Amino acid sequence: MILSRLSDTLRQQRRASLDDLATALQAAPEALEAMLATLERKGRVRRLPAGSSCGKSCCACDPKRLQIYEWIEPSGSIS
């Protein structure tokens, strides 16, 4: 159930940090990392390189510590 909530949240936000996802889902970041790894293996999300932006303009996070994940739309889907 939480895997589907994680997918839905990331699909809606398009790009989010691990900390933002943990806050939104009220879950431990360590638990979400395992689920995100599963979604990454399935080709549904990708972890962006260190220093990538989450897409927000607040600049409150340390880019070196930030783990950003991005939802990947399946090819042939209509946005």
N, CA, C and O atoms as a Maestro MAE file, in Angstrom:
{
 s_m_m2io_version
 :::
 2.0.0
}

f_m_ct {
 s_m_title
 :::
 protein
 m_atom[316] {
  # First column is atom index #
  i_m_mmod_type
  r_m_x_coord
  r_m_y_coord
  r_m_z_coord
  i_m_residue_number
  s_m_chain_name
  s_m_pdb_residue_name
  s_m_pdb_atom_name
  i_m_atomic_number
  :::
  1 25 0.819 -1.188 0.000 1 A "MET " " N  " 7
  2 3 0.000 0.000 0.000 1 A "MET " " CA " 6
  3 2 0.870 1.261 0.000 1 A "MET " " C  " 6
  4 15 0.595 2.202 -0.744 1 A "MET " " O  " 8
  5 25 1.910 1.281 0.827 2 A "ILE " " N  " 7
  6 3 2.740 2.473 0.866 2 A "ILE " " CA " 6
  7 2 3.512 2.640 -0.456 2 A "ILE " " C  " 6
  8 15 3.824 3.763 -0.852 2 A "ILE " " O  " 8
  9 25 3.816 1.528 -1.133 3 A "LEU " " N  " 7
  10 3 4.500 1.622 -2.428 3 A "LEU " " CA " 6
  11 2 3.618 2.347 -3.439 3 A "LEU " " C  " 6
  12 15 4.116 3.152 -4.226 3 A "LEU " " O  " 8
  13 25 2.329 2.074 -3.426 4 A "SER " " N  " 7
  14 3 1.430 2.779 -4.345 4 A "SER " " CA " 6
  15 2 1.278 4.248 -3.949 4 A "SER " " C  " 6
  16 15 1.180 5.111 -4.821 4 A "SER " " O  " 8
  17 25 1.255 4.544 -2.641 5 A "ARG " " N  " 7
  18 3 1.202 5.944 -2.192 5 A "ARG " " CA " 6
  19 2 2.477 6.683 -2.570 5 A "ARG " " C  " 6
  20 15 2.433 7.849 -2.962 5 A "ARG " " O  " 8
  21 25 3.610 6.003 -2.452 6 A "LEU " " N  " 7
  22 3 4.883 6.594 -2.851 6 A "LEU " " CA " 6
  23 2 4.881 6.892 -4.345 6 A "LEU " " C  " 6
  24 15 5.280 7.978 -4.766 6 A "LEU " " O  " 8
  25 25 4.437 5.939 -5.139 7 A "SER " " N  " 7
  26 3 4.353 6.131 -6.594 7 A "SER " " CA " 6
  27 2 3.442 7.300 -6.944 7 A "SER " " C  " 6
  28 15 3.796 8.149 -7.762 7 A "SER " " O  " 8
  29 25 2.274 7.337 -6.325 8 A "ASP " " N  " 7
  30 3 1.319 8.417 -6.600 8 A "ASP " " CA " 6
  31 2 1.894 9.779 -6.230 8 A "ASP " " C  " 6
  32 15 1.753 10.743 -6.983 8 A "ASP " " O  " 8
  33 25 2.542 9.856 -5.070 9 A "THR " " N  " 7
  34 3 3.114 11.121 -4.614 9 A "THR " " CA " 6
  35 2 4.206 11.597 -5.561 9 A "THR " " C  " 6
  36 15 4.235 12.765 -5.948 9 A "THR " " O  " 8
  37 25 5.096 10.698 -5.928 10 A "LEU " " N  " 7
  38 3 6.190 11.091 -6.818 10 A "LEU " " CA " 6
  39 2 5.679 11.393 -8.225 10 A "LEU " " C  " 6
  40 15 6.205 12.284 -8.891 10 A "LEU " " O  " 8
  41 25 4.681 10.678 -8.677 11 A "ARG " " N  " 7
  42 3 4.089 10.953 -9.990 11 A "ARG " " CA " 6
  43 2 3.488 12.361 -10.020 11 A "ARG " " C  " 6
  44 15 3.634 13.076 -11.011 11 A "ARG " " O  " 8
  45 25 2.823 12.754 -8.949 12 A "GLN " " N  " 7
  46 3 2.214 14.081 -8.875 12 A "GLN " " CA " 6
  47 2 3.256 15.187 -8.775 12 A "GLN " " C  " 6
  48 15 3.118 16.232 -9.411 12 A "GLN " " O  " 8
  49 25 4.303 14.959 -7.973 13 A "GLN " " N  " 7
  50 3 5.313 15.992 -7.769 13 A "GLN " " CA " 6
  51 2 6.370 16.018 -8.869 13 A "GLN " " C  " 6
  52 15 7.083 17.009 -9.027 13 A "GLN " " O  " 8
  53 25 6.470 14.935 -9.621 14 A "ARG " " N  " 7
  54 3 7.442 14.770 -10.706 14 A "ARG " " CA " 6
  55 2 8.873 14.603 -10.211 14 A "ARG " " C  " 6
  56 15 9.606 13.760 -10.728 14 A "ARG " " O  " 8
  57 25 9.281 15.385 -9.222 15 A "ARG " " N  " 7
  58 3 10.637 15.338 -8.685 15 A "ARG " " CA " 6
  59 2 10.553 15.729 -7.221 15 A "ARG " " C  " 6
  60 15 9.918 16.724 -6.873 15 A "ARG " " O  " 8
  61 25 11.200 14.936 -6.353 16 A "ALA " " N  " 7
  62 3 11.146 15.226 -4.920 16 A "ALA " " CA " 6
  63 2 12.356 14.642 -4.220 16 A "ALA " " C  " 6
  64 15 12.950 13.661 -4.669 16 A "ALA " " O  " 8
  65 25 12.707 15.271 -3.109 17 A "SER " " N  " 7
  66 3 13.811 14.754 -2.303 17 A "SER " " CA " 6
  67 2 13.296 13.617 -1.420 17 A "SER " " C  " 6
  68 15 12.101 13.500 -1.151 17 A "SER " " O  " 8
  69 25 14.230 12.795 -0.987 18 A "LEU " " N  " 7
  70 3 13.888 11.710 -0.082 18 A "LEU " " CA " 6
  71 2 13.258 12.268 1.193 18 A "LEU " " C  " 6
  72 15 12.283 11.710 1.697 18 A "LEU " " O  " 8
  73 25 13.805 13.358 1.713 19 A "ASP " " N  " 7
  74 3 13.253 13.965 2.920 19 A "ASP " " CA " 6
  75 2 11.822 14.460 2.702 19 A "ASP " " C  " 6
  76 15 10.967 14.286 3.571 19 A "ASP " " O  " 8
  77 25 11.559 15.075 1.549 20 A "ASP " " N  " 7
  78 3 10.198 15.550 1.255 20 A "ASP " " CA " 6
  79 2 9.223 14.381 1.147 20 A "ASP " " C  " 6
  80 15 8.095 14.461 1.633 20 A "ASP " " O  " 8
  81 25 9.656 13.304 0.515 21 A "LEU " " N  " 7
  82 3 8.794 12.123 0.393 21 A "LEU " " CA " 6
  83 2 8.516 11.511 1.759 21 A "LEU " " C  " 6
  84 15 7.390 11.106 2.046 21 A "LEU " " O  " 8
  85 25 9.545 11.444 2.604 22 A "ALA " " N  " 7
  86 3 9.376 10.881 3.944 22 A "ALA " " CA " 6
  87 2 8.381 11.710 4.753 22 A "ALA " " C  " 6
  88 15 7.547 11.164 5.475 22 A "ALA " " O  " 8
  89 25 8.476 13.023 4.625 23 A "THR " " N  " 7
  90 3 7.546 13.901 5.335 23 A "THR " " CA " 6
  91 2 6.122 13.728 4.806 23 A "THR " " C  " 6
  92 15 5.176 13.611 5.585 23 A "THR " " O  " 8
  93 25 5.975 13.713 3.496 24 A "ALA " " N  " 7
  94 3 4.648 13.596 2.891 24 A "ALA " " CA " 6
  95 2 3.966 12.277 3.243 24 A "ALA " " C  " 6
  96 15 2.751 12.231 3.433 24 A "ALA " " O  " 8
  97 25 4.750 11.209 3.328 25 A "LEU " " N  " 7
  98 3 4.179 9.882 3.585 25 A "LEU " " CA " 6
  99 2 4.265 9.476 5.054 25 A "LEU " " C  " 6
  100 15 3.811 8.395 5.430 25 A "LEU " " O  " 8
  101 25 4.842 10.338 5.878 26 A "GLN " " N  " 7
  102 3 5.034 10.041 7.297 26 A "GLN " " CA " 6
  103 2 5.703 8.679 7.467 26 A "GLN " " C  " 6
  104 15 5.216 7.806 8.186 26 A "GLN " " O  " 8
  105 25 6.836 8.530 6.781 27 A "ALA " " N  " 7
  106 3 7.573 7.269 6.796 27 A "ALA " " CA " 6
  107 2 9.056 7.553 6.999 27 A "ALA " " C  " 6
  108 15 9.530 8.660 6.742 27 A "ALA " " O  " 8
  109 25 9.769 6.558 7.456 28 A "ALA " " N  " 7
  110 3 11.209 6.693 7.657 28 A "ALA " " CA " 6
  111 2 11.912 6.727 6.295 28 A "ALA " " C  " 6
  112 15 11.594 5.929 5.413 28 A "ALA " " O  " 8
  113 25 12.857 7.638 6.124 29 A "PRO " " N  " 7
  114 3 13.587 7.701 4.855 29 A "PRO " " CA " 6
  115 2 14.238 6.363 4.483 29 A "PRO " " C  " 6
  116 15 14.291 6.005 3.306 29 A "PRO " " O  " 8
  117 25 14.729 5.632 5.474 30 A "GLU " " N  " 7
  118 3 15.369 4.343 5.204 30 A "GLU " " CA " 6
  119 2 14.388 3.353 4.579 30 A "GLU " " C  " 6
  120 15 14.764 2.580 3.698 30 A "GLU " " O  " 8
  121 25 13.143 3.374 5.027 31 A "ALA " " N  " 7
  122 3 12.127 2.482 4.466 31 A "ALA " " CA " 6
  123 2 11.803 2.877 3.030 31 A "ALA " " C  " 6
  124 15 11.615 2.019 2.168 31 A "ALA " " O  " 8
  125 25 11.740 4.172 2.784 32 A "LEU " " N  " 7
  126 3 11.426 4.646 1.432 32 A "LEU " " CA " 6
  127 2 12.556 4.355 0.455 32 A "LEU " " C  " 6
  128 15 12.302 4.100 -0.722 32 A "LEU " " O  " 8
  129 25 13.801 4.390 0.925 33 A "GLU " " N  " 7
  130 3 14.929 4.106 0.036 33 A "GLU " " CA " 6
  131 2 14.805 2.724 -0.593 33 A "GLU " " C  " 6
  132 15 15.082 2.556 -1.780 33 A "GLU " " O  " 8
  133 25 14.391 1.738 0.191 34 A "ALA " " N  " 7
  134 3 14.226 0.388 -0.336 34 A "ALA " " CA " 6
  135 2 13.117 0.343 -1.394 34 A "ALA " " C  " 6
  136 15 13.252 -0.321 -2.421 34 A "ALA " " O  " 8
  137 25 12.032 1.053 -1.127 35 A "MET " " N  " 7
  138 3 10.923 1.088 -2.088 35 A "MET " " CA " 6
  139 2 11.320 1.842 -3.356 35 A "MET " " C  " 6
  140 15 10.965 1.440 -4.465 35 A "MET " " O  " 8
  141 25 12.050 2.925 -3.184 36 A "LEU " " N  " 7
  142 3 12.515 3.698 -4.344 36 A "LEU " " CA " 6
  143 2 13.487 2.870 -5.182 36 A "LEU " " C  " 6
  144 15 13.496 2.978 -6.409 36 A "LEU " " O  " 8
  145 25 14.300 2.049 -4.530 37 A "ALA " " N  " 7
  146 3 15.216 1.169 -5.269 37 A "ALA " " CA " 6
  147 2 14.419 0.169 -6.107 37 A "ALA " " C  " 6
  148 15 14.800 -0.143 -7.235 37 A "ALA " " O  " 8
  149 25 13.323 -0.327 -5.557 38 A "THR " " N  " 7
  150 3 12.457 -1.245 -6.308 38 A "THR " " CA " 6
  151 2 11.854 -0.541 -7.522 38 A "THR " " C  " 6
  152 15 11.848 -1.090 -8.624 38 A "THR " " O  " 8
  153 25 11.347 0.672 -7.317 39 A "LEU " " N  " 7
  154 3 10.762 1.432 -8.428 39 A "LEU " " CA " 6
  155 2 11.828 1.802 -9.469 39 A "LEU " " C  " 6
  156 15 11.542 1.881 -10.663 39 A "LEU " " O  " 8
  157 25 13.045 2.023 -9.002 40 A "GLU " " N  " 7
  158 3 14.139 2.339 -9.924 40 A "GLU " " CA " 6
  159 2 14.486 1.123 -10.780 40 A "GLU " " C  " 6
  160 15 14.704 1.256 -11.984 40 A "GLU " " O  " 8
  161 25 14.537 -0.052 -10.170 41 A "ARG " " N  " 7
  162 3 14.805 -1.282 -10.930 41 A "ARG " " CA " 6
  163 2 13.726 -1.531 -11.974 41 A "ARG " " C  " 6
  164 15 14.011 -2.061 -13.048 41 A "ARG " " O  " 8
  165 25 12.485 -1.151 -11.665 42 A "LYS " " N  " 7
  166 3 11.372 -1.339 -12.597 42 A "LYS " " CA " 6
  167 2 11.320 -0.250 -13.663 42 A "LYS " " C  " 6
  168 15 10.493 -0.309 -14.573 42 A "LYS " " O  " 8
  169 25 12.208 0.751 -13.551 43 A "GLY " " N  " 7
  170 3 12.252 1.814 -14.550 43 A "GLY " " CA " 6
  171 2 11.186 2.883 -14.364 43 A "GLY " " C  " 6
  172 15 10.862 3.602 -15.309 43 A "GLY " " O  " 8
  173 25 10.637 2.999 -13.162 44 A "ARG " " N  " 7
  174 3 9.585 3.999 -12.917 44 A "ARG " " CA " 6
  175 2 10.109 5.286 -12.317 44 A "ARG " " C  " 6
  176 15 9.497 6.343 -12.477 44 A "ARG " " O  " 8
  177 25 11.244 5.208 -11.623 45 A "VAL " " N  " 7
  178 3 11.870 6.406 -11.071 45 A "VAL " " CA " 6
  179 2 13.366 6.342 -11.352 45 A "VAL " " C  " 6
  180 15 13.919 5.286 -11.659 45 A "VAL " " O  " 8
  181 25 14.000 7.498 -11.240 46 A "ARG " " N  " 7
  182 3 15.458 7.530 -11.313 46 A "ARG " " CA " 6
  183 2 15.968 8.460 -10.225 46 A "ARG " " C  " 6
  184 15 15.365 9.483 -9.902 46 A "ARG " " O  " 8
  185 25 17.101 8.060 -9.679 47 A "ARG " " N  " 7
  186 3 17.766 8.912 -8.692 47 A "ARG " " CA " 6
  187 2 18.678 9.851 -9.463 47 A "ARG " " C  " 6
  188 15 19.504 9.417 -10.266 47 A "ARG " " O  " 8
  189 25 18.520 11.129 -9.211 48 A "LEU " " N  " 7
  190 3 19.298 12.123 -9.928 48 A "LEU " " CA " 6
  191 2 20.673 12.277 -9.284 48 A "LEU " " C  " 6
  192 15 20.841 12.001 -8.096 48 A "LEU " " O  " 8
  193 25 21.649 12.716 -10.065 49 A "PRO " " N  " 7
  194 3 23.007 12.879 -9.526 49 A "PRO " " CA " 6
  195 2 23.058 13.889 -8.390 49 A "PRO " " C  " 6
  196 15 22.222 14.787 -8.300 49 A "PRO " " O  " 8
  197 25 24.049 13.728 -7.531 50 A "ALA " " N  " 7
  198 3 24.236 14.662 -6.406 50 A "ALA " " CA " 6
  199 2 24.360 16.073 -6.946 50 A "ALA " " C  " 6
  200 15 24.993 16.304 -7.977 50 A "ALA " " O  " 8
  201 25 23.756 17.005 -6.247 51 A "GLY " " N  " 7
  202 3 23.792 18.401 -6.669 51 A "GLY " " CA " 6
  203 2 22.628 18.804 -7.547 51 A "GLY " " C  " 6
  204 15 22.504 19.975 -7.906 51 A "GLY " " O  " 8
  205 25 21.759 17.843 -7.907 52 A "SER " " N  " 7
  206 3 20.580 18.154 -8.714 52 A "SER " " CA " 6
  207 2 19.571 18.930 -7.879 52 A "SER " " C  " 6
  208 15 19.536 18.813 -6.654 52 A "SER " " O  " 8
  209 25 18.768 19.709 -8.547 53 A "SER " " N  " 7
  210 3 17.747 20.504 -7.871 53 A "SER " " CA " 6
  211 2 16.464 19.700 -7.732 53 A "SER " " C  " 6
  212 15 16.115 18.895 -8.594 53 A "SER " " O  " 8
  213 25 15.771 19.940 -6.624 54 A "CYS " " N  " 7
  214 3 14.478 19.269 -6.422 54 A "CYS " " CA " 6
  215 2 13.372 19.972 -7.191 54 A "CYS " " C  " 6
  216 15 12.255 19.463 -7.280 54 A "CYS " " O  " 8
  217 25 13.680 21.148 -7.750 55 A "GLY " " N  " 7
  218 3 12.678 21.877 -8.504 55 A "GLY " " CA " 6
  219 2 12.027 22.994 -7.717 55 A "GLY " " C  " 6
  220 15 11.242 23.767 -8.265 55 A "GLY " " O  " 8
  221 25 12.348 23.085 -6.427 56 A "LYS " " N  " 7
  222 3 11.819 24.164 -5.592 56 A "LYS " " CA " 6
  223 2 12.844 25.294 -5.578 56 A "LYS " " C  " 6
  224 15 14.014 25.079 -5.896 56 A "LYS " " O  " 8
  225 25 12.417 26.461 -5.222 57 A "SER " " N  " 7
  226 3 13.325 27.607 -5.250 57 A "SER " " CA " 6
  227 2 13.802 28.036 -3.870 57 A "SER " " C  " 6
  228 15 14.402 29.102 -3.737 57 A "SER " " O  " 8
  229 25 13.552 27.238 -2.845 58 A "CYS " " N  " 7
  230 3 13.889 27.669 -1.489 58 A "CYS " " CA " 6
  231 2 15.381 27.597 -1.178 58 A "CYS " " C  " 6
  232 15 15.872 28.380 -0.364 58 A "CYS " " O  " 8
  233 25 16.113 26.679 -1.805 59 A "CYS " " N  " 7
  234 3 17.557 26.514 -1.579 59 A "CYS " " CA " 6
  235 2 17.895 26.260 -0.115 59 A "CYS " " C  " 6
  236 15 18.981 26.629 0.334 59 A "CYS " " O  " 8
  237 25 16.998 25.643 0.631 60 A "ALA " " N  " 7
  238 3 17.206 25.417 2.053 60 A "ALA " " CA " 6
  239 2 18.001 24.144 2.351 60 A "ALA " " C  " 6
  240 15 18.472 23.964 3.474 60 A "ALA " " O  " 8
  241 25 18.156 23.276 1.379 61 A "CYS " " N  " 7
  242 3 18.808 21.991 1.613 61 A "CYS " " CA " 6
  243 2 20.255 22.013 1.126 61 A "CYS " " C  " 6
  244 15 20.610 22.746 0.203 61 A "CYS " " O  " 8
  245 25 21.065 21.201 1.762 62 A "ASP " " N  " 7
  246 3 22.449 21.028 1.346 62 A "ASP " " CA " 6
  247 2 22.461 20.110 0.121 62 A "ASP " " C  " 6
  248 15 22.122 18.933 0.245 62 A "ASP " " O  " 8
  249 25 22.842 20.617 -1.062 63 A "PRO " " N  " 7
  250 3 22.796 19.806 -2.280 63 A "PRO " " CA " 6
  251 2 23.654 18.550 -2.212 63 A "PRO " " C  " 6
  252 15 23.360 17.566 -2.891 63 A "PRO " " O  " 8
  253 25 24.701 18.566 -1.409 64 A "LYS " " N  " 7
  254 3 25.565 17.388 -1.305 64 A "LYS " " CA " 6
  255 2 24.892 16.262 -0.534 64 A "LYS " " C  " 6
  256 15 25.227 15.092 -0.720 64 A "LYS " " O  " 8
  257 25 23.948 16.609 0.326 65 A "ARG " " N  " 7
  258 3 23.260 15.616 1.153 65 A "ARG " " CA " 6
  259 2 21.919 15.192 0.562 65 A "ARG " " C  " 6
  260 15 21.325 14.202 0.988 65 A "ARG " " O  " 8
  261 25 21.462 15.938 -0.402 66 A "LEU " " N  " 7
  262 3 20.136 15.748 -0.964 66 A "LEU " " CA " 6
  263 2 20.068 14.543 -1.899 66 A "LEU " " C  " 6
  264 15 20.919 14.373 -2.772 66 A "LEU " " O  " 8
  265 25 19.061 13.722 -1.710 67 A "GLN " " N  " 7
  266 3 18.782 12.614 -2.621 67 A "GLN " " CA " 6
  267 2 17.498 12.969 -3.357 67 A "GLN " " C  " 6
  268 15 16.427 13.021 -2.753 67 A "GLN " " O  " 8
  269 25 17.603 13.211 -4.651 68 A "ILE " " N  " 7
  270 3 16.447 13.612 -5.449 68 A "ILE " " CA " 6
  271 2 16.032 12.444 -6.345 68 A "ILE " " C  " 6
  272 15 16.868 11.796 -6.974 68 A "ILE " " O  " 8
  273 25 14.738 12.195 -6.386 69 A "TYR " " N  " 7
  274 3 14.170 11.154 -7.242 69 A "TYR " " CA " 6
  275 2 13.197 11.798 -8.204 69 A "TYR " " C  " 6
  276 15 12.500 12.754 -7.861 69 A "TYR " " O  " 8
  277 25 13.156 11.261 -9.418 70 A "GLU " " N  " 7
  278 3 12.294 11.800 -10.467 70 A "GLU " " CA " 6
  279 2 11.443 10.680 -11.039 70 A "GLU " " C  " 6
  280 15 11.935 9.584 -11.307 70 A "GLU " " O  " 8
  281 25 10.161 10.967 -11.222 71 A "TRP " " N  " 7
  282 3 9.226 10.011 -11.817 71 A "TRP " " CA " 6
  283 2 9.493 9.933 -13.310 71 A "TRP " " C  " 6
  284 15 9.727 10.954 -13.957 71 A "TRP " " O  " 8
  285 25 9.459 8.740 -13.853 72 A "ILE " " N  " 7
  286 3 9.664 8.529 -15.281 72 A "ILE " " CA " 6
  287 2 8.339 8.088 -15.883 72 A "ILE " " C  " 6
  288 15 7.785 7.057 -15.502 72 A "ILE " " O  " 8
  289 25 7.838 8.877 -16.826 73 A "GLU " " N  " 7
  290 3 6.598 8.489 -17.504 73 A "GLU " " CA " 6
  291 2 6.914 7.371 -18.504 73 A "GLU " " C  " 6
  292 15 7.899 7.456 -19.238 73 A "GLU " " O  " 8
  293 25 6.094 6.341 -18.533 74 A "PRO " " N  " 7
  294 3 6.303 5.283 -19.520 74 A "PRO " " CA " 6
  295 2 6.215 5.844 -20.931 74 A "PRO " " C  " 6
  296 15 5.411 6.736 -21.200 74 A "PRO " " O  " 8
  297 25 7.034 5.327 -21.823 75 A "SER " " N  " 7
  298 3 6.979 5.815 -23.210 75 A "SER " " CA " 6
  299 2 5.620 5.482 -23.814 75 A "SER " " C  " 6
  300 15 5.062 4.408 -23.588 75 A "SER " " O  " 8
  301 25 5.119 6.412 -24.571 76 A "GLY " " N  " 7
  302 3 3.818 6.233 -25.222 76 A "GLY " " CA " 6
  303 2 2.657 6.699 -24.378 76 A "GLY " " C  " 6
  304 15 1.507 6.609 -24.809 76 A "GLY " " O  " 8
  305 25 2.932 7.202 -23.169 77 A "SER " " N  " 7
  306 3 1.833 7.685 -22.333 77 A "SER " " CA " 6
  307 2 1.520 9.132 -22.686 77 A "SER " " C  " 6
  308 15 2.371 9.871 -23.180 77 A "SER " " O  " 8
  309 25 0.309 9.505 -22.425 78 A "ILE " " N  " 7
  310 3 -0.146 10.874 -22.693 78 A "ILE " " CA " 6
  311 2 -0.163 11.623 -21.372 78 A "ILE " " C  " 6
  312 15 -0.759 11.148 -20.406 78 A "ILE " " O  " 8
  313 25 0.474 12.779 -21.308 79 A "SER " " N  " 7
  314 3 0.523 13.578 -20.065 79 A "SER " " CA " 6
  315 2 -0.760 14.333 -19.882 79 A "SER " " C  " 6
  316 15 -0.913 15.059 -18.899 79 A "SER " " O  " 8
  :::
 }
 m_bond[315] {
  # First column is bond index #
  i_m_from
  i_m_to
  i_m_order
  :::
  1 1 2 1
  2 2 3 1
  3 3 4 2
  4 3 5 1
  5 5 6 1
  6 6 7 1
  7 7 8 2
  8 7 9 1
  9 9 10 1
  10 10 11 1
  11 11 12 2
  12 11 13 1
  13 13 14 1
  14 14 15 1
  15 15 16 2
  16 15 17 1
  17 17 18 1
  18 18 19 1
  19 19 20 2
  20 19 21 1
  21 21 22 1
  22 22 23 1
  23 23 24 2
  24 23 25 1
  25 25 26 1
  26 26 27 1
  27 27 28 2
  28 27 29 1
  29 29 30 1
  30 30 31 1
  31 31 32 2
  32 31 33 1
  33 33 34 1
  34 34 35 1
  35 35 36 2
  36 35 37 1
  37 37 38 1
  38 38 39 1
  39 39 40 2
  40 39 41 1
  41 41 42 1
  42 42 43 1
  43 43 44 2
  44 43 45 1
  45 45 46 1
  46 46 47 1
  47 47 48 2
  48 47 49 1
  49 49 50 1
  50 50 51 1
  51 51 52 2
  52 51 53 1
  53 53 54 1
  54 54 55 1
  55 55 56 2
  56 55 57 1
  57 57 58 1
  58 58 59 1
  59 59 60 2
  60 59 61 1
  61 61 62 1
  62 62 63 1
  63 63 64 2
  64 63 65 1
  65 65 66 1
  66 66 67 1
  67 67 68 2
  68 67 69 1
  69 69 70 1
  70 70 71 1
  71 71 72 2
  72 71 73 1
  73 73 74 1
  74 74 75 1
  75 75 76 2
  76 75 77 1
  77 77 78 1
  78 78 79 1
  79 79 80 2
  80 79 81 1
  81 81 82 1
  82 82 83 1
  83 83 84 2
  84 83 85 1
  85 85 86 1
  86 86 87 1
  87 87 88 2
  88 87 89 1
  89 89 90 1
  90 90 91 1
  91 91 92 2
  92 91 93 1
  93 93 94 1
  94 94 95 1
  95 95 96 2
  96 95 97 1
  97 97 98 1
  98 98 99 1
  99 99 100 2
  100 99 101 1
  101 101 102 1
  102 102 103 1
  103 103 104 2
  104 103 105 1
  105 105 106 1
  106 106 107 1
  107 107 108 2
  108 107 109 1
  109 109 110 1
  110 110 111 1
  111 111 112 2
  112 111 113 1
  113 113 114 1
  114 114 115 1
  115 115 116 2
  116 115 117 1
  117 117 118 1
  118 118 119 1
  119 119 120 2
  120 119 121 1
  121 121 122 1
  122 122 123 1
  123 123 124 2
  124 123 125 1
  125 125 126 1
  126 126 127 1
  127 127 128 2
  128 127 129 1
  129 129 130 1
  130 130 131 1
  131 131 132 2
  132 131 133 1
  133 133 134 1
  134 134 135 1
  135 135 136 2
  136 135 137 1
  137 137 138 1
  138 138 139 1
  139 139 140 2
  140 139 141 1
  141 141 142 1
  142 142 143 1
  143 143 144 2
  144 143 145 1
  145 145 146 1
  146 146 147 1
  147 147 148 2
  148 147 149 1
  149 149 150 1
  150 150 151 1
  151 151 152 2
  152 151 153 1
  153 153 154 1
  154 154 155 1
  155 155 156 2
  156 155 157 1
  157 157 158 1
  158 158 159 1
  159 159 160 2
  160 159 161 1
  161 161 162 1
  162 162 163 1
  163 163 164 2
  164 163 165 1
  165 165 166 1
  166 166 167 1
  167 167 168 2
  168 167 169 1
  169 169 170 1
  170 170 171 1
  171 171 172 2
  172 171 173 1
  173 173 174 1
  174 174 175 1
  175 175 176 2
  176 175 177 1
  177 177 178 1
  178 178 179 1
  179 179 180 2
  180 179 181 1
  181 181 182 1
  182 182 183 1
  183 183 184 2
  184 183 185 1
  185 185 186 1
  186 186 187 1
  187 187 188 2
  188 187 189 1
  189 189 190 1
  190 190 191 1
  191 191 192 2
  192 191 193 1
  193 193 194 1
  194 194 195 1
  195 195 196 2
  196 195 197 1
  197 197 198 1
  198 198 199 1
  199 199 200 2
  200 199 201 1
  201 201 202 1
  202 202 203 1
  203 203 204 2
  204 203 205 1
  205 205 206 1
  206 206 207 1
  207 207 208 2
  208 207 209 1
  209 209 210 1
  210 210 211 1
  211 211 212 2
  212 211 213 1
  213 213 214 1
  214 214 215 1
  215 215 216 2
  216 215 217 1
  217 217 218 1
  218 218 219 1
  219 219 220 2
  220 219 221 1
  221 221 222 1
  222 222 223 1
  223 223 224 2
  224 223 225 1
  225 225 226 1
  226 226 227 1
  227 227 228 2
  228 227 229 1
  229 229 230 1
  230 230 231 1
  231 231 232 2
  232 231 233 1
  233 233 234 1
  234 234 235 1
  235 235 236 2
  236 235 237 1
  237 237 238 1
  238 238 239 1
  239 239 240 2
  240 239 241 1
  241 241 242 1
  242 242 243 1
  243 243 244 2
  244 243 245 1
  245 245 246 1
  246 246 247 1
  247 247 248 2
  248 247 249 1
  249 249 250 1
  250 250 251 1
  251 251 252 2
  252 251 253 1
  253 253 254 1
  254 254 255 1
  255 255 256 2
  256 255 257 1
  257 257 258 1
  258 258 259 1
  259 259 260 2
  260 259 261 1
  261 261 262 1
  262 262 263 1
  263 263 264 2
  264 263 265 1
  265 265 266 1
  266 266 267 1
  267 267 268 2
  268 267 269 1
  269 269 270 1
  270 270 271 1
  271 271 272 2
  272 271 273 1
  273 273 274 1
  274 274 275 1
  275 275 276 2
  276 275 277 1
  277 277 278 1
  278 278 279 1
  279 279 280 2
  280 279 281 1
  281 281 282 1
  282 282 283 1
  283 283 284 2
  284 283 285 1
  285 285 286 1
  286 286 287 1
  287 287 288 2
  288 287 289 1
  289 289 290 1
  290 290 291 1
  291 291 292 2
  292 291 293 1
  293 293 294 1
  294 294 295 1
  295 295 296 2
  296 295 297 1
  297 297 298 1
  298 298 299 1
  299 299 300 2
  300 299 301 1
  301 301 302 1
  302 302 303 1
  303 303 304 2
  304 303 305 1
  305 305 306 1
  306 306 307 1
  307 307 308 2
  308 307 309 1
  309 309 310 1
  310 310 311 1
  311 311 312 2
  312 311 313 1
  313 313 314 1
  314 314 315 1
  315 315 316 2
  :::
 }
}
